[in-house]
Amino acid sequence: MAYPQATLSISVTLGLPRVEGVGYETGVYVGAAPGLSADQLYWNLKTKHYWKGGSSSKAGVPDDIPHRGYQLVQHIQNPGKPNEFDSDVTKTDNFGDGVMWITGTSLVA
C-alpha cells in the first residue's frame, strides 16, 4: 500500500516519540518503495538509526542516508532460490554511532 509522503512522514514522526517515551532508541528500516526520499528520511525524521533493506535503488531504497549513512545493511543472498536468506552487516555511521542491540530475558511462570 502506498501512502502520500506527507502522511507517511507525519505518521513516523508521531510514532518515534512514543517509542522513545517507553525507553527505546528509535530507528527506521528503509525497504522497497519507502515513500520518502533520502533527504526526507534524514531531515524529517528524528532518529539516529537507519537500516537499509535488501531491495535495490531500483525499488526506491536510497543508496545512502545523507550525512549520517546506514548502520545496518541487509544483503539478500541467492534471491528467488530455495536457499535464499538475508545477511545483515552492521557498521558505524558517519557520525560514529552504531546499531543498538536490545536483549532481554524471558520470565518463566
C-alpha atoms as an extended CHARMM CRD file, in Angstrom:
* protein
*
       109  EXT
         1         1  MET       CA              0.0000000000        0.0000000000        0.0000000000  PROA      1               0.0000000000
         2         2  ALA       CA              1.4100000000        3.3780000000       -0.9640000000  PROA      2               0.0000000000
         3         3  TYR       CA              0.9690000000        6.3270000000        1.3750000000  PROA      3               0.0000000000
         4         4  PRO       CA              1.2830000000       10.0010000000        0.4770000000  PROA      4               0.0000000000
         5         5  GLN       CA              4.6760000000       11.3480000000        1.5610000000  PROA      5               0.0000000000
         6         6  ALA       CA              3.1860000000       13.8610000000        3.9880000000  PROA      6               0.0000000000
         7         7  THR       CA              1.0580000000       11.1900000000        5.6840000000  PROA      7               0.0000000000
         8         8  LEU       CA              3.9720000000        8.7810000000        5.9740000000  PROA      8               0.0000000000
         9         9  SER       CA              6.2950000000       11.4620000000        7.3450000000  PROA      9               0.0000000000
        10        10  ILE       CA              3.7320000000       12.6200000000        9.9170000000  PROA      10              0.0000000000
        11        11  SER       CA              2.9070000000        9.0370000000       10.9720000000  PROA      11              0.0000000000
        12        12  VAL       CA              6.5420000000        8.1240000000       11.5340000000  PROA      12              0.0000000000
        13        13  THR       CA              7.3390000000       11.4390000000       13.2230000000  PROA      13              0.0000000000
        14        14  LEU       CA              4.4330000000       10.9990000000       15.6400000000  PROA      14              0.0000000000
        15        15  GLY       CA              5.3600000000        7.3790000000       16.3330000000  PROA      15              0.0000000000
        16        16  LEU       CA              9.0230000000        7.9710000000       17.1610000000  PROA      16              0.0000000000
        17        17  PRO       CA              8.3670000000        9.9470000000       20.3870000000  PROA      17              0.0000000000
        18        18  ARG       CA              6.0950000000        7.1310000000       21.5820000000  PROA      18              0.0000000000
        19        19  VAL       CA              8.9170000000        4.6300000000       21.1610000000  PROA      19              0.0000000000
        20        20  GLU       CA             11.3440000000        6.9630000000       22.9440000000  PROA      20              0.0000000000
        21        21  GLY       CA              8.7390000000        7.5580000000       25.6540000000  PROA      21              0.0000000000
        22        22  VAL       CA              8.9280000000        3.9460000000       26.7920000000  PROA      22              0.0000000000
        23        23  GLY       CA             12.7190000000        3.9520000000       26.8760000000  PROA      23              0.0000000000
        24        24  TYR       CA             13.7530000000        2.5830000000       23.4810000000  PROA      24              0.0000000000
        25        25  GLU       CA             16.0190000000        4.0660000000       20.8260000000  PROA      25              0.0000000000
        26        26  THR       CA             14.2320000000        4.7510000000       17.5630000000  PROA      26              0.0000000000
        27        27  GLY       CA             15.2730000000        3.5010000000       14.1670000000  PROA      27              0.0000000000
        28        28  VAL       CA             13.9230000000        3.2530000000       10.6490000000  PROA      28              0.0000000000
        29        29  TYR       CA             14.0090000000        0.2550000000        8.3150000000  PROA      29              0.0000000000
        30        30  VAL       CA             14.2150000000        1.5840000000        4.7590000000  PROA      30              0.0000000000
        31        31  GLY       CA             12.7120000000       -1.0240000000        2.4450000000  PROA      31              0.0000000000
        32        32  ALA       CA             11.3550000000       -1.0360000000       -1.1030000000  PROA      32              0.0000000000
        33        33  ALA       CA              9.2730000000        1.9920000000       -2.1060000000  PROA      33              0.0000000000
        34        34  PRO       CA              9.7870000000        3.7930000000        1.2210000000  PROA      34              0.0000000000
        35        35  GLY       CA              7.6510000000        6.7870000000        0.2400000000  PROA      35              0.0000000000
        36        36  LEU       CA             10.2970000000        9.2740000000        1.3750000000  PROA      36              0.0000000000
        37        37  SER       CA             13.4820000000       10.4020000000       -0.3390000000  PROA      37              0.0000000000
        38        38  ALA       CA             16.8820000000       10.0290000000        1.3090000000  PROA      38              0.0000000000
        39        39  ASP       CA             16.8160000000       13.7330000000        2.2060000000  PROA      39              0.0000000000
        40        40  GLN       CA             13.3460000000       13.4290000000        3.7260000000  PROA      40              0.0000000000
        41        41  LEU       CA             14.3970000000       10.3890000000        5.7650000000  PROA      41              0.0000000000
        42        42  TYR       CA             17.3080000000       12.3490000000        7.2170000000  PROA      42              0.0000000000
        43        43  TRP       CA             15.8120000000       15.8290000000        7.6510000000  PROA      43              0.0000000000
        44        44  ASN       CA             12.1900000000       14.9620000000        8.5290000000  PROA      44              0.0000000000
        45        45  LEU       CA             12.6310000000       12.0140000000       10.8880000000  PROA      45              0.0000000000
        46        46  LYS       CA             14.1810000000       12.4930000000       14.2990000000  PROA      46              0.0000000000
        47        47  THR       CA             16.1460000000        9.2690000000       14.5990000000  PROA      47              0.0000000000
        48        48  LYS       CA             19.8030000000        8.3070000000       14.5830000000  PROA      48              0.0000000000
        49        49  HSD       CA             19.4870000000        4.7220000000       13.3490000000  PROA      49              0.0000000000
        50        50  TYR       CA             18.8500000000        3.6420000000        9.7520000000  PROA      50              0.0000000000
        51        51  TRP       CA             18.6750000000        0.0760000000        8.4060000000  PROA      51              0.0000000000
        52        52  LYS       CA             18.9520000000       -0.4100000000        4.6540000000  PROA      52              0.0000000000
        53        53  GLY       CA             16.6800000000       -3.1760000000        3.3940000000  PROA      53              0.0000000000
        54        54  GLY       CA             17.8610000000       -5.7040000000        0.8440000000  PROA      54              0.0000000000
        55        55  SER       CA             15.9620000000       -4.1640000000       -2.0600000000  PROA      55              0.0000000000
        56        56  SER       CA             17.9240000000       -2.1420000000       -4.5890000000  PROA      56              0.0000000000
        57        57  SER       CA             17.8110000000        1.5160000000       -5.5300000000  PROA      57              0.0000000000
        58        58  LYS       CA             15.6420000000        0.4160000000       -8.4900000000  PROA      58              0.0000000000
        59        59  ALA       CA             12.9900000000       -0.4280000000       -5.8630000000  PROA      59              0.0000000000
        60        60  GLY       CA             13.3590000000        3.0180000000       -4.3080000000  PROA      60              0.0000000000
        61        61  VAL       CA             15.7690000000        2.2410000000       -1.4830000000  PROA      61              0.0000000000
        62        62  PRO       CA             18.2260000000        5.1440000000       -1.2090000000  PROA      62              0.0000000000
        63        63  ASP       CA             21.8480000000        4.1070000000       -1.6670000000  PROA      63              0.0000000000
        64        64  ASP       CA             22.7300000000        6.1440000000        1.4060000000  PROA      64              0.0000000000
        65        65  ILE       CA             21.2370000000        8.4460000000        4.0350000000  PROA      65              0.0000000000
        66        66  PRO       CA             22.6850000000       11.9470000000        3.5840000000  PROA      66              0.0000000000
        67        67  HSD       CA             25.2760000000       12.9920000000        6.1570000000  PROA      67              0.0000000000
        68        68  ARG       CA             24.6390000000       10.0680000000        8.5420000000  PROA      68              0.0000000000
        69        69  GLY       CA             24.6370000000        6.8690000000        6.4460000000  PROA      69              0.0000000000
        70        70  TYR       CA             23.2390000000        3.4650000000        7.3540000000  PROA      70              0.0000000000
        71        71  GLN       CA             24.1700000000        1.4720000000       10.4470000000  PROA      71              0.0000000000
        72        72  LEU       CA             22.8480000000       -1.8370000000        9.2140000000  PROA      72              0.0000000000
        73        73  VAL       CA             22.7760000000       -3.0490000000        5.6140000000  PROA      73              0.0000000000
        74        74  GLN       CA             20.7910000000       -6.0930000000        4.5260000000  PROA      74              0.0000000000
        75        75  HSD       CA             22.0120000000       -8.2520000000        1.6470000000  PROA      75              0.0000000000
        76        76  ILE       CA             19.7770000000      -10.8680000000        0.0370000000  PROA      76              0.0000000000
        77        77  GLN       CA             21.7670000000      -13.9720000000       -0.8220000000  PROA      77              0.0000000000
        78        78  ASN       CA             20.5560000000      -16.3830000000       -3.5450000000  PROA      78              0.0000000000
        79        79  PRO       CA             17.4080000000      -14.3680000000       -4.3550000000  PROA      79              0.0000000000
        80        80  GLY       CA             14.4790000000      -16.4100000000       -5.6460000000  PROA      80              0.0000000000
        81        81  LYS       CA             16.1250000000      -19.7460000000       -4.8340000000  PROA      81              0.0000000000
        82        82  PRO       CA             15.1410000000      -22.2720000000       -2.1490000000  PROA      82              0.0000000000
        83        83  ASN       CA             18.2350000000      -21.3630000000       -0.1270000000  PROA      83              0.0000000000
        84        84  GLU       CA             17.5580000000      -17.5930000000       -0.1880000000  PROA      84              0.0000000000
        85        85  PHE       CA             18.5000000000      -15.7890000000        3.0190000000  PROA      85              0.0000000000
        86        86  ASP       CA             19.2250000000      -12.3030000000        4.2750000000  PROA      86              0.0000000000
        87        87  SER       CA             22.5310000000      -11.3530000000        5.8310000000  PROA      87              0.0000000000
        88        88  ASP       CA             22.7750000000       -8.1710000000        7.8590000000  PROA      88              0.0000000000
        89        89  VAL       CA             26.0360000000       -6.2580000000        8.1460000000  PROA      89              0.0000000000
        90        90  THR       CA             26.4710000000       -3.6490000000       10.8670000000  PROA      90              0.0000000000
        91        91  LYS       CA             28.7150000000       -0.6300000000       10.5370000000  PROA      91              0.0000000000
        92        92  THR       CA             29.4630000000        2.6460000000       12.2420000000  PROA      92              0.0000000000
        93        93  ASP       CA             27.7280000000        5.5660000000       10.5560000000  PROA      93              0.0000000000
        94        94  ASN       CA             29.3630000000        8.8480000000        9.5440000000  PROA      94              0.0000000000
        95        95  PHE       CA             28.6970000000       10.3440000000       12.9940000000  PROA      95              0.0000000000
        96        96  GLY       CA             30.3360000000        7.4670000000       14.8550000000  PROA      96              0.0000000000
        97        97  ASP       CA             27.0680000000        5.8900000000       16.0090000000  PROA      97              0.0000000000
        98        98  GLY       CA             26.2090000000        2.2230000000       15.6090000000  PROA      98              0.0000000000
        99        99  VAL       CA             23.4510000000       -0.3210000000       15.9050000000  PROA      99              0.0000000000
       100       100  MET       CA             21.7310000000       -0.6160000000       19.2830000000  PROA      100             0.0000000000
       101       101  TRP       CA             21.0500000000       -4.2150000000       20.2640000000  PROA      101             0.0000000000
       102       102  ILE       CA             18.3020000000       -4.9690000000       22.7380000000  PROA      102             0.0000000000
       103       103  THR       CA             18.4910000000       -8.1030000000       24.8060000000  PROA      103             0.0000000000
       104       104  GLY       CA             16.1530000000       -9.3860000000       27.4080000000  PROA      104             0.0000000000
       105       105  THR       CA             15.2010000000      -12.3460000000       29.4730000000  PROA      105             0.0000000000
       106       106  SER       CA             12.0170000000      -14.3450000000       29.4510000000  PROA      106             0.0000000000
       107       107  LEU       CA             10.0790000000      -14.7820000000       32.6450000000  PROA      107             0.0000000000
       108       108  VAL       CA              9.0060000000      -18.3540000000       33.2000000000  PROA      108             0.0000000000
       109       109  ALA       CA              5.9830000000      -18.8700000000       35.4440000000  PROA      109             0.0000000000
